[in-house]
Amino acid sequence: MRLVTFRTDGGARLGAVIGERVLDLAKADVPSDMLAFIDAGEPAWERARQAVQRAEANGGGAELLPLRGARLLAPIPRPRKNVFALGLNYKEHIAEGARARGSEMKLPEYPVFFSKVTTSVIGPEEPIPFDGRLSERWDWEVELAVVIGRAGRDIKAGQALEHVFGYTVLNDVSVRDVQRMHGNQFFRGKSIDGTCPIGPWIVTRDEVPDPHHLRVTTRVNGITKQDSNTSYMIFDIPTTIESLSAGMTLEPGDIIATGTPDGVGFARNPPEFLKPGDVVEVAVEGIGTLRNPIVDRWA
C-alpha cells in the first residue's frame, strides 16, 4: 500500500493511493490518523489492504478522490519523537566532504546518529522557509527513510526488517554554516524549521522487496545533482536498526533517515546552495518523488 495523510475540510485523513486517486480509509474501520493506524498493528493494516483490494476490484467509484486535487501532508505530520538520522553513510559522500574541507577521508567504524526536531517536518509541495538572516548556505540531501511498525529494544539485525512498517522519501535540508559553527554537531544545522520534508507517502514494507537496491536522486530546478543507489550504504538498514535500538526502545511511527550519497551542494566546485525561487525534488526508486519550493521566509 501507498499510504498518505491528506487534508480535507474536515481535517487530516488517512488514505491509500490507487493509481492517480486516493481512497479515504475512513470506512475501512481503521484509525484515521497515521500514527494511530501504525500503532493498531497488523489487524488494522489487513483491513486497510482489504479495502484497497475491494476498491481496485470495483473501480473505486465515488470512494476515490483525485490525487492531483488532494492536499498531501507529511505522512506523519508531527512525529512523536525527533526524526533519527544517519550521517556519513555513503563512502563517496564522505570523500566529497573531505575534499571540500581539505581533510583526510575517514570512514566511520559505527553508525553516526543525529536527530531532526519534529518542528522541522513538512510535507510535499510545502515551502521550505529560506531564512537569509540565519544563513545563505542551505543544502539538499536525498534520503531513504524507514518507518518503524513494531516496537523493540536490542533488536538483532536478523530480525530488524520485521520491525519495519514501510519506507518514505526524506530531504535532509542542511544549513551548512550553522551545522559547522556548533562544534561540527549536526543537530543544530539540521533542525531549522521546515528542513525535513517527508513524503509524499509511506510505501508498506511488503511492496519494497529490497530496500538496499533503490536509485536515489535529487534535482534542483530540473537539473540532476545527486544520482546514486542505496546499495552503496556503508551501514545497511538491519545494522542501523540493531545499533540504534541497542539499549533504546524504537516505537511504532519512529522515522529513521538512512543517509545521503554524494552530490550535495557544499562539496561541489564551486559550491552551490538553494535559494528562494528554486524547486528541489528528491526521489527514491519504487517509493516516490518529494517536491518542495524554496520560499523566502521574510518576503
N, C-alpha and C positions, 0 to 999 in steps of 0.2 A: 504494500500500500504506500501511496504518497499522501502523507497527512499534513494538513495545513491548519493554521489558525487564521480565520478571516473575520472581518468586521462587517456587521450589518447594522441596521438602525436599532436593533435590539441588543447590540453589544457584540463581543467577541464570541465566535463559534468554532467548533471543531468540524473539519471537513476532510473528505478524501477526494483527491484529484483523479478523475476518469477522463482520459484524453484531454480535451480542451474545456472540460466542465468540472464543477465541484459538487460533490454530494454532501449535503448537510447531514451530519450523522446524528442529529437530534432525535430522529425516530428509530435509531438503532439500539436504544436502551443502553447507551454508554454515556459517561460523563462528557459534558460539552467543553471542558477545559483540558488542554493537552497534558498538563501535569497530573491532573486527577485521572485522566484516561490511562496514562502510563502507570500510575500508582495502582490502578484497578487490576492490572495483570492480565494474564492470558485469557480468562473468560471474556473480558471486555474486548480484548483485541480480536478474539474469534468472532464475536457478534458483529464487530465492525467489518471484518473480512466478508462475512456472510452478506451484510448489507451491500457491500461493494459488488459482490458477485451477482446479487439479485438485480442491482441497477444495471450492470453490464449486460445481463441476460435479456432484460426487457427494454433496454434503450434509455432507461432513466426517466424519461418524460419530464414532468414538471418538477420532479425532485431535484433535478440537476440545474445548477446555476452556471452561466458563462464564466469561465475562468478569467477571461480578459476584463470583465467588469467587476470582479471581486477585489476587494482591498485586502491584500495579504499582509499579515503582521509577521513578526518573527515567530517561528513555530512555537517556541516557548517565550512569550513576550517578556516575562520577568522571572528568570530562573531563581530558585530558592537560594542558591549559593553562587559565589563567583564562578565564572567560566574557568575551568582548568585549561592551561595551555602548555604546550611543549615547545621549548626553544631549541635551536641548533640541532634539528633532527634530519637535515639533508646535508650530505658532505659538500656539495657544490655551493650551497648557501653559506656554509661556514667558510669555504675557500674564498668566495667573493667578498665576504665581510673582512676577512684577514687582509686581502689585497687592498681594499679601500682604506683600511686603517694602518696599513704598512706594518702589520704584526705577523707573527708566526701562526700558522694554522694548527689548531689542536682539537682533535675530536673528543667529545665527552665520553667518559667511561660509564656514566649512568645518565638516565634521562634528566633533562634540565626543565624544571617546572616553574611556572609563574601563574598569575591569575589576572583576569579582567573583571572589574566590578560589574554588577548587574545593571547599573545605570548606563553602561556603555552599549548595551544591546539595543539594536534597531532592526527593522525588518526590510524586506525587499522594496526597492524604489523609494525608500525613506531617505531624505537628505542626510549626508554626513556633514555635521555642522562645523565647517572650517573656521578656526579661530586664529586669525593672523596676529592678534595681540599676544597670543600664547607662543606661537611658532609658525614658521613658514615651511617646515620640513615634515610634511605629512606623507606617509609612505603606505604602500599596498602590500598585502601578504595573503595569497590564497591558501586555504587550508581545508582538508577533510576533517569534519568534526564528528565525534562519536557521541551518541546519546545513550546513557545507561538506562536499562529497563528493570534490572533486578538488583536489589541491594546486596552488598557483600564487603567483607573486610578480609585482608590477607588472601586475596583471590589468586589462585595459581594460573600461570599463563595458559595451561592446557584447558582450563575451564573459562577463561576470560570472555570469549566471544558469546558464551551462554548468558552473560550479564548485559549484553548489548541489546538495546531496543531498536536502534536504527542509526542512520547517518544523515548528515546535512552538510551544507556548504557554509564556510565562515571566512570573513575577510578580517584578518588581524591588523586593522589600520594602526599604524605606529607613528607616534610623534617623536622623531628620532633624537632631536637635541634634548628634549625633556627626558627621554629614556636614558641618555648618556649622563646627564648632569647630576643624577642621583646615585652616584657610585656605580653606574652602569647596571643598576637594578632595572629589570624590565617593567615592573608593576606600574610605576607612575606614568610612564610614557605610553603604556598600553591600555590605560583605563580612563582616558578622557571621554567625556560623554559623547555617545554616538560613534565610537570607534570599534564597535563589534557588530557589524551587520551579520545576520544569520538568516538562512533560508535557501530557496523560497519555501521548502517543505522538508519534512523528515521522511526518508525512504526506509521502510522497515527492513530489518536485517535479512529476512528471507529473500528479499529481492536484490541483495548485493552479495553474490556468492563469493567474491574475492575482493575485499576492500584494499588489498595490497597490490592491485594491478589496475589502477584507475588514472587516467590522464587528468592533470590539474593545470589550469591556465588562468592567466589574468590578462585582460585587455583594458587599456585606457584610451578612451575616445576611438575605439575600434582597432587600436594598434596592440598587437600581442607583446606583452612584457615578460610574462612567465609562461613556461610550457615544459612540464615535466611529468613525472609519474610517481604514484605512491609506492611503487616498487623500490624506489631509491631511499625510503626512510631508513635511518640508522636503527631506530628502535621501532619495531612493529607494534601493532595495537595490543596484542596479548602481553607483550613485555611491558608496555606503557601502563596497562591496567594493573598488572602484577606489582609494578614498582609503586604506582600511586596509591594503591589500596593497602600497601604494607602498613599495618597499624592504624589505618584511617578508613572509615566506612564510606564507600561510594553508595549513593542513594538514587532511586529512580528519578530521572529527569536531569541528573548531573550531565554536564556537557564537557567533553574533552577535545580540544583542538590539537591536531597531531603535527603541527609544524609546517613551515613553508619551504619550498625549493628556491633555487637561485633565480635571479631576475628582479630582485627588489630595487627600488629607486635609488636608495642612498649609495649602493655599490656600483651603479652604472657610471660610465665615463663619457661625459660629465654626469654628475648626479642629477636625478630627475625626481620631482615631487608633485603631489597632487595640488591642484589649485581650484578655486571657485570656477564653475563652468565645466569642469571635467566630468566625465561619466566613467565609473570603474565597474567592470564586470569580472567576477570571479566564477569559475566553473569547475565542477568535478564530474568526470565522465560517469554516466549512469545515475547521477544524483540530480543535477540541475545547474542552472545559471542564476547567480545572485547579482542584481544590478542596482547601483546606487549613484545618484548625482552628488557632486560636491557643491555645497552652497555656503556662501559667506554668512556666518552667524550674525554679523553686525549690519548686514545690508538691509 
